[in-house]
Structure formats: structure tokens, C-alpha cells
Amino acid sequence: MSAISGFLIVKPENGGILDLFKLLVLKNQESEAKFLESCDGDDGVFEEEVMGDNRWAIVVSIIARKVIKIIGKPMEWTGYLVEFILNLLSLNGNFLGLAYRFFHGDVVMPQRDSETFISAIGHLDGRIDLYKSDMLLKDFNEPDFHNNLLRPEMGNQVLLDLCMMASKLAYENAKVVRNVVNLHWKMHFVDFYNCWNDYQKEESTQVFILCDNPKDANLILISFRGTEPFDADDWITDFDYSWYEIPELGKVHMGFLEALGLGNRKNTSTFQENLLVKNVKFGNLNGLDASTASSEGYKLFTSNEQVGLDQSSDKKPIPAMGERTAYYSVKSKLKSLLQEHKNAKFVVTGHSLGGALAILFPTVLVLHEEEDVMQRLLGVYTYGQPRVGNRQLGRFMESHLEHPDPKYFRVVYCNDLVPRLPYDNKTFLYKHFGICLYYNSFYIAQKVDEEPNPNYFGIRFLIPEYMNAMWELFRSLIIGHMHGTEYKECWESTLPRIVGLAIPGLSAHSPVDYVNSVRLGSMDLLR
């Protein structure tokens, strides 16, 4: 593991429209140097990748990130306003109830981060109860539950639904998560983490942990929060094509590593320091002993960081103590839970960006040689997950997740845009891996190697995408009559369908379709 690590960092902020034109049309190397920072590593293939005919994909990425950055603050303000209005309506009985309460002077005002404040995602799909939850709890208590779980019976559908509902629940605040887990699911809420992203300089990664029982648990579930609809940084991360190459493992999406708290592109040596297990040491813990810091999930710095200097970057000062980061927090708590619950196995899940973090978490566990922990892994279930690395990374992880039974299931609904990102071509080499469960707009399931139209922008798929968006809008109006009131879509869910008429694939990313897919789709393919 002493090989030189390569990387590619795309920097949209370093150039303008003229530079983009020069990069795309004139293939100008000066413009390329403005937007791209790179290190070849040991394989020396970077020039071949970037100098190919697909540099237009770089330009599309740069433009998308520039636009999102410009509208970032308006997106944030819009999100606050939308969530305030949605909660104001729901707490006061919608429009008529709000009008009645207003005239009587007893309007209930939403309080953000309270147990009654629901996210925009939660308003799109108000379902919180599990699919056939009585059967779920019964199955958990059966002695051969884990042996039967991967068989093509209801157990698969129940676990898929539990993971999808947990992925959706991760968008809520800690108090809502606790109430749903404890009161509705009759399980045991363990903890909720707001974790530090050192590149974004904010606590932008959220994850929660639950057990099926407070004592003698059989199942531990870890759920990472996904892309929030009004969070510009989340969308910029999804459209980011920057990667970091881990020797002997492959190329990994840099933004997702940063979300896990495993590095910062402003000092690329931090990735090596966090990813190579031999480098991880305890530094200055600001008065905490090593075991306490580990149990609290703090990032453990390397020997170079102990003195507050980065020896590779002109002695720039860096903090002596890290903030709470997702990977270290979750790993520390998971190891404690596995030790406490001797018979328990764990599942990792997430929707959208959360799905990417869900599969990267066990990837880093393997890299850190956490063999005892990985032996207790029951499965990884992701929904609408973007690509996280190249084919080499996929082969590496498949060797750890497919034997003796498959453990990684990637669920994709129809024309969802996000699983088609980052772009899959010879420029970026991003590739999906694992078992793909693909559901079309009729919620018919297929087991495929790759979802249709893998790069979304295929010309021959354009007309079918718009026709399908019209069908999804119409379906949202009649699905309650087709499958029962549980599936009736609210007006909040219908509005994104209308947006989908302009941008097909955006509304298809909604958790509504993923919950419907799992509950209405056939499980025969798992046989």
C-alpha cells in the first residue's frame, strides 16, 4: 500500500465561460489546467482519460456545479420557506384548517428540529409504518431468521422495505427519527449523528442507528441521509466528477469520501492519512484519552497532524482535534453494539447520496482490515444511489460482498437521474457494481447488470423519458384507486411530477416511487 495515489479534482470556480469554450472546442491546455488539478499516481493513465473525446462531460459537470452554486442561497431560502409552509399547513389542518385557526387566533407555528417538524421529503411521502410490520417483528424473533433472509420469500421484501423506510426517515431530525423508530416501528433507537465535512466546513452528513431490540438484538441498521432537495452542496457533490485513487483498491468519488469525513481535497494527503490503516494514530485529543475519543467518534489524526502542521503543504496550520466525522462515529458505535449484541448482524442503507455513503462505509471497513466487523455484515441496500468508483473498485468489493451469498443490492427506479451520475465513460471510468434491482414505471422488477440508459443523456431515450413523465403524472392521480388509499399521492407529491415534465428523471428520484417499487414490485426475480 505504499504506491503513489492519483487524483483528479474538478474546480469549476477557477475559470469562466471563455475558458469552458477553449476547453471543449479548442482543447486548450491552459484552460484545462484552470479547471483540473491532477496527479497521475502509478498508472500514468490520467492524460489518456482527460485528453479523450469526452471532455464535454467535464464541461457539463462544471456548468451544472456553477449554476447550482449560483442558486445555492436562493435554494436554501426556498427550502426554509417551503418546509415552513408545509409544516404550517400540516399542523393546522391544511388550508381550511389554517384559515379557521387564523380567525380564532390559535395558529400552531412550526418549530424546526422539533418532534412535529417534518422535512420536505417527509411531506412528499407521509407513510411511516413498515410494510406488514407484524410479520417483520415476528421474523426477527425466529431463530433461523438470518438463514432465511436471503431466500426468495417475504423476508427479502420486508427487509427491502425496512431499509427504504429507514433511508427515507434519515431525512428527518433526530426527534422525529426517535419517535418513529420507538413508537411506530417498536424498535430501539440508538443514536443520531450530525457529522463534520471538513471540505464544506459544516455538519452536512447525517446518519442514525437502530436495533430491533434494546437487548439481545438480532439486527443493527445504519441509515445515511441522502441528497436534500434544497441543499446545493448535496447536489454539487452528486454532479462532482473528482476522484481519489486508493492503491490496490481503485478510484473513489472524492466528494463522498469527504462526506464520510475521510479527507479534504484542499490537502489531498489527508485522504491517504485516513484511508491507509497504518497511518491512523492518536494525536492531540485536547484532554481526552484515546479510548474516550474513539468512543465519541472523533477523527483520529496522524503523526504529522499532531503538531498542527501539514508537512506537505508549506506548513499550513490545521486543527489539532477534528470534529465528529461520519465514518469514525459510526464505526466506533457499531463495534460497541456488535460487542454488546453477540448474535446481531448489521445492515447499511441509504437513498441517493446516502446510498453512496452506505456502500462506501463497508468499503473502508474492508480497507481498514476490520474483518471481525465485516463478518457480521448482513447486507447493503441502496436506493437511487449514484456511482461511487471505477470498475477496479467494483471488482474489489464484489469479491468481499458476493460470497457465499450476495450482500449488496442496488435498487433503481425507472428514469431516476441520480443513479446515472457521475457519467460512465472512458473519461471518468465510474462504474456501478453489485446486484441491480430495476423497477420500471409499472413497478415491474428486473434483475439487471446496469439500468437502461446508463448515462441518462442518450438521444434515443429522450422521447420515451418525456412520455414516461406524462404517464407518471397521470398515474399519481389514479394510483390510490388502483392499489388502495395507502398509495394515494398528496398534492405535495404531484407537484414534483409536474416538474418532471420539464426535467424527466428528477421527479423519479422521489422516495415515493422507491417505496411503491418495493411494496408493489414482484419479488419473483430474487428466486
Secondary structure in CASP SS format (residue, H / E / C, confidence):
PFRMAT SS
TARGET T0000
AUTHOR 0000-0000-0000
METHOD secondary structure of the structure
MODEL  1
M C 1.00
S C 1.00
A C 1.00
I C 1.00
S C 1.00
G C 1.00
F E 1.00
L E 1.00
I E 1.00
V E 1.00
K C 1.00
P H 1.00
E H 1.00
N H 1.00
G C 1.00
G C 1.00
I H 1.00
L H 1.00
D H 1.00
L H 1.00
F H 1.00
K H 1.00
L H 1.00
L H 1.00
V H 1.00
L H 1.00
K C 1.00
N C 1.00
Q H 1.00
E H 1.00
S H 1.00
E H 1.00
A H 1.00
K H 1.00
F H 1.00
L E 1.00
E E 1.00
S E 1.00
C E 1.00
D C 1.00
G C 1.00
D C 1.00
D C 1.00
G C 1.00
V C 1.00
F H 1.00
E H 1.00
E H 1.00
E H 1.00
V H 1.00
M C 1.00
G C 1.00
D C 1.00
N C 1.00
R H 1.00
W H 1.00
A H 1.00
I H 1.00
V H 1.00
V H 1.00
S H 1.00
I H 1.00
I H 1.00
A H 1.00
R H 1.00
K H 1.00
V H 1.00
I H 1.00
K H 1.00
I H 1.00
I C 1.00
G H 1.00
K H 1.00
P H 1.00
M H 1.00
E H 1.00
W H 1.00
T H 1.00
G H 1.00
Y H 1.00
L H 1.00
V H 1.00
E H 1.00
F H 1.00
I H 1.00
L H 1.00
N H 1.00
L H 1.00
L H 1.00
S H 1.00
L H 1.00
N C 1.00
G C 1.00
N H 1.00
F H 1.00
L H 1.00
G H 1.00
L H 1.00
A H 1.00
Y H 1.00
R H 1.00
F H 1.00
F H 1.00
H H 1.00
G C 1.00
D C 1.00
V C 1.00
V C 1.00
M C 1.00
P C 1.00
Q C 1.00
R C 1.00
D C 1.00
S C 1.00
E C 1.00
T C 1.00
F C 1.00
I C 1.00
S C 1.00
A H 1.00
I H 1.00
G H 1.00
H H 1.00
L H 1.00
D C 1.00
G C 1.00
R C 1.00
I C 1.00
D C 1.00
L C 1.00
Y C 1.00
K C 1.00
S H 1.00
D H 1.00
M H 1.00
L H 1.00
L H 1.00
K H 1.00
D H 1.00
F H 1.00
N C 1.00
E C 1.00
P C 1.00
D C 1.00
F H 1.00
H H 1.00
N H 1.00
N H 1.00
L H 1.00
L C 1.00
R C 1.00
P C 1.00
E C 1.00
M H 1.00
G H 1.00
N H 1.00
Q H 1.00
V H 1.00
L H 1.00
L H 1.00
D H 1.00
L H 1.00
C H 1.00
M H 1.00
M H 1.00
A H 1.00
S H 1.00
K H 1.00
L H 1.00
A C 1.00
Y C 1.00
E C 1.00
N C 1.00
A H 1.00
K H 1.00
V H 1.00
V H 1.00
R H 1.00
N H 1.00
V H 1.00
V H 1.00
N H 1.00
L H 1.00
H H 1.00
W C 1.00
K C 1.00
M C 1.00
H E 1.00
F E 1.00
V E 1.00
D E 1.00
F E 1.00
Y E 1.00
N E 1.00
C E 1.00
W E 1.00
N E 1.00
D C 1.00
Y C 1.00
Q C 1.00
K C 1.00
E E 1.00
E E 1.00
S E 1.00
T E 1.00
Q E 1.00
V E 1.00
F E 1.00
I E 1.00
L E 1.00
C E 1.00
D C 1.00
N C 1.00
P C 1.00
K C 1.00
D C 1.00
A C 1.00
N C 1.00
L E 1.00
I E 1.00
L E 1.00
I E 1.00
S E 1.00
F E 1.00
R C 1.00
G C 1.00
T C 1.00
E C 1.00
P C 1.00
F C 1.00
D C 1.00
A H 1.00
D H 1.00
D H 1.00
W H 1.00
I H 1.00
T H 1.00
D H 1.00
F H 1.00
D C 1.00
Y C 1.00
S C 1.00
W E 1.00
Y E 1.00
E E 1.00
I E 1.00
P C 1.00
E C 1.00
L C 1.00
G E 1.00
K E 1.00
V E 1.00
H E 1.00
M H 1.00
G H 1.00
F H 1.00
L H 1.00
E H 1.00
A H 1.00
L C 1.00
G C 1.00
L C 1.00
G C 1.00
N E 1.00
R C 1.00
K C 1.00
N E 1.00
T C 1.00
S H 1.00
T H 1.00
F H 1.00
Q H 1.00
E H 1.00
N H 1.00
L H 1.00
L C 1.00
V H 1.00
K H 1.00
N H 1.00
V C 1.00
K C 1.00
F C 1.00
G C 1.00
N C 1.00
L C 1.00
N C 1.00
G C 1.00
L C 1.00
D C 1.00
A H 1.00
S H 1.00
T H 1.00
A H 1.00
S H 1.00
S H 1.00
E C 1.00
G C 1.00
Y E 1.00
K C 1.00
L C 1.00
F C 1.00
T C 1.00
S H 1.00
N H 1.00
E H 1.00
Q H 1.00
V C 1.00
G C 1.00
L E 1.00
D E 1.00
Q C 1.00
S C 1.00
S C 1.00
D C 1.00
K C 1.00
K E 1.00
P E 1.00
I C 1.00
P C 1.00
A C 1.00
M C 1.00
G C 1.00
E C 1.00
R E 1.00
T C 1.00
A H 1.00
Y H 1.00
Y H 1.00
S H 1.00
V H 1.00
K H 1.00
S H 1.00
K H 1.00
L H 1.00
K H 1.00
S H 1.00
L H 1.00
L H 1.00
Q H 1.00
E H 1.00
H C 1.00
K C 1.00
N C 1.00
A C 1.00
K E 1.00
F E 1.00
V E 1.00
V E 1.00
T E 1.00
G E 1.00
H E 1.00
S C 1.00
L H 1.00
G H 1.00
G H 1.00
A H 1.00
L H 1.00
A H 1.00
I H 1.00
L H 1.00
F H 1.00
P H 1.00
T H 1.00
V H 1.00
L H 1.00
V H 1.00
L H 1.00
H C 1.00
E C 1.00
E C 1.00
E H 1.00
D H 1.00
V H 1.00
M H 1.00
Q C 1.00
R C 1.00
L E 1.00
L E 1.00
G E 1.00
V E 1.00
Y E 1.00
T E 1.00
Y E 1.00
G C 1.00
Q C 1.00
P C 1.00
R C 1.00
V C 1.00
G E 1.00
N E 1.00
R H 1.00
Q H 1.00
L H 1.00
G H 1.00
R H 1.00
F H 1.00
M H 1.00
E H 1.00
S H 1.00
H H 1.00
L H 1.00
E C 1.00
H C 1.00
P C 1.00
D C 1.00
P C 1.00
K C 1.00
Y E 1.00
F E 1.00
R E 1.00
V E 1.00
V E 1.00
Y E 1.00
C C 1.00
N C 1.00
D C 1.00
L C 1.00
V H 1.00
P H 1.00
R H 1.00
L C 1.00
P C 1.00
Y C 1.00
D C 1.00
N C 1.00
K C 1.00
T C 1.00
F C 1.00
L C 1.00
Y E 1.00
K C 1.00
H C 1.00
F C 1.00
G C 1.00
I E 1.00
C E 1.00
L E 1.00
Y E 1.00
Y E 1.00
N C 1.00
S C 1.00
F C 1.00
Y C 1.00
I C 1.00
A E 1.00
Q E 1.00
K E 1.00
V E 1.00
D C 1.00
E C 1.00
E C 1.00
P C 1.00
N C 1.00
P C 1.00
N C 1.00
Y C 1.00
F C 1.00
G C 1.00
I H 1.00
R H 1.00
F H 1.00
L H 1.00
I H 1.00
P H 1.00
E H 1.00
Y H 1.00
M H 1.00
N H 1.00
A H 1.00
M H 1.00
W H 1.00
E H 1.00
L H 1.00
F H 1.00
R H 1.00
S H 1.00
L H 1.00
I H 1.00
I H 1.00
G H 1.00
H H 1.00
M H 1.00
H H 1.00
G C 1.00
T H 1.00
E H 1.00
Y H 1.00
K C 1.00
E C 1.00
C C 1.00
W H 1.00
E H 1.00
S H 1.00
T H 1.00
L H 1.00
P H 1.00
R H 1.00
I H 1.00
V H 1.00
G H 1.00
L C 1.00
A C 1.00
I C 1.00
P C 1.00
G C 1.00
L C 1.00
S H 1.00
A H 1.00
H H 1.00
S C 1.00
P H 1.00
V H 1.00
D H 1.00
Y H 1.00
V H 1.00
N H 1.00
S H 1.00
V H 1.00
R H 1.00
L H 1.00
G C 1.00
S C 1.00
M C 1.00
D H 1.00
L H 1.00
L H 1.00
R C 1.00
END
